[in-house]
């Protein structure tokens, strides 16, 4: 008797409930992964697309021109005001700087070497540098090259380990040493006056070519006249005035005219990009909640997979996963709310108080909420009342009173959806057996699988014991039958 074959068939029947548990566990795992991916996607949309549409710069895009581009360049920000501005740069902000006289140094040789009959450094010395009230002492050796000295200065740090912020350079073509602060402005200062010894004075004068009669250098502020107002407090050549970001490159020849004009094309593009991204998200959700369910395609068991190719498994599981979120209440509810928000009226003090009023609307019910942009109408609204268009999208307010902009309403709806998805299945990166609804269900299912598996082990052992006992009984019966046959045969 083939006991193993019989027990296997019996156990196949006994395993039906366990297999159902495993298939259910797999389906719940897929569902958890799908919910978590939606959680991630919605969060990304809210953190990027929605956030960008809430920023003023999205609606305040400008073109900026300067009549003296070589002296002044500028860019606009979200707070810029369109108009023409008179800007004269009388003086640039400057760093505290030392520029040495011509000195002949070979960067490849140590300072103790003789160059054209003269030794640049006859003995080791040190120099004291005070930069913006931070002091450091640098040791200079005859074995150092000028490049070593430059590296020591550039890497100089005070007692707290903070850089002095110096830039040193020796140009062998110009045969000139330069020392300056990285910062600019009248408050920057390099003080070398503490170097009073003969050795340090000789190093500064003979090696670096500095004028030792004046060992203090200070920077300077920029001097700019903006619309007739003189500004002398700018410590940098980059400044923001009237929401315009200026870069001053050189003094101007008289006043330059900087013109800031609204770039309607930029605003139109930003809004159209948002509509495209919104439509993409909406289409993806609509597909998820309407995908067909193939009820005959259950999750595959391991023994079933072993009899299939990878391609067959892939095609099967594609069918098995289809419709996981069909008519899902969270995503379906999200779509309904989003579509409602996109048709809402916003109290922004203008007739441009809805998306449809600026040329953004659906065409038919079959579009399932997809939006289309009438660019001509949108452009006209932006040109007529740009402030109203911005408020329509990004105005802060109370949704119940109709004062909240469309973007803020959508943001709130997405946040609620993300919370629901997190409660349902947790979030990506978290343990799948968490305290979410599906996490607890997976934990319970795993407990049932473990319990059922142990039960089947015991059942299998029981079958083997029973068949072993049966075989022993049959063996005894056969022995008795054989004995009886022999006895009956012997009596004849």
Secondary structure, DSSP 8 states (H G I E B T S, - for coil): --HHHHHHHHHHHHTHHHHHHHHHHHHHHHHHHHHHHHHHHHHHHIIIIIHHHHSGGGT--EEEEETTTTTEEEEE-TT---EEEEEEEEE--BEEEEE-------TTS-TTSEETTEES-SS-EEEEEEETTEEEEEEE-TT--HHHHHHHHHT-B-TTS-B--EEEEEETTTTEEEEEEEEESTT-EEE-TT--SHHHHHIIIIIT---TT--EEE-B-EEEEETTEEEEEE-SSEEEETTEEEEE-S--SS-EEEEEEE-HHHHHHHHHHHHHHHHHHHHHHHHHTT----TT-----HHHHTTS-HHHHHHHHHHHHTTTTTT-HHHHHHHHHHHHHTT----SSSS--STGGGTEE-S-GGGTT--EE-HHHHHHHHHH-HHHHHHHHH----GGGT-S-HHHHHHHHHHHHHHHHHHHH--TTS-TTSSSHHHHHHHHHHHHHHHHHHHHHHHHHHHHHHHHHHHHHHHHHHHHHHHHHHHHHHH-
